[in-house]
Amino acid sequence: MAPKIQMHKGDTLRLDVTLTNNGEPFVPTDEQVVFAVGYGHGSPPLFTSLVVEGVAQITHDQTKGLSAGIYCYDLRVYDADKKLVATPLFGEFVLLEVVNGEL
């Protein structure tokens, strides 16, 4: 079961990403790994974050304008030609409301 990711809207979040291939660590060479959040299958992502050196950064600007609620996330691997190779992880992305949005 994929982990549920929770964060407050307008915050920042650092996600450590570790992938394996047949039980061995997967270190991208020509591939790109992309974390994306959206409404679900068939809809374009609301935002994406390129995984760099095993880290996906979600910034304040990516979530501050979204409504609190449950979204979907996935992690995709693209080859050098930007063709989808694999979607090794997907799950729920829960965006929580903030108490004081004025800060």
Buried (B, 14 or more C-beta within 10 A) or exposed (E): EEEEBEBBBBBEBEBEBEBEEEEEEBEBEEBBBBBBBBEEEEEEBBBBBEBEEBEBBBEEEBBEEBEEEEBBBBBBBBEEEEEEEBEBBBBEBBBEEBEEEEE
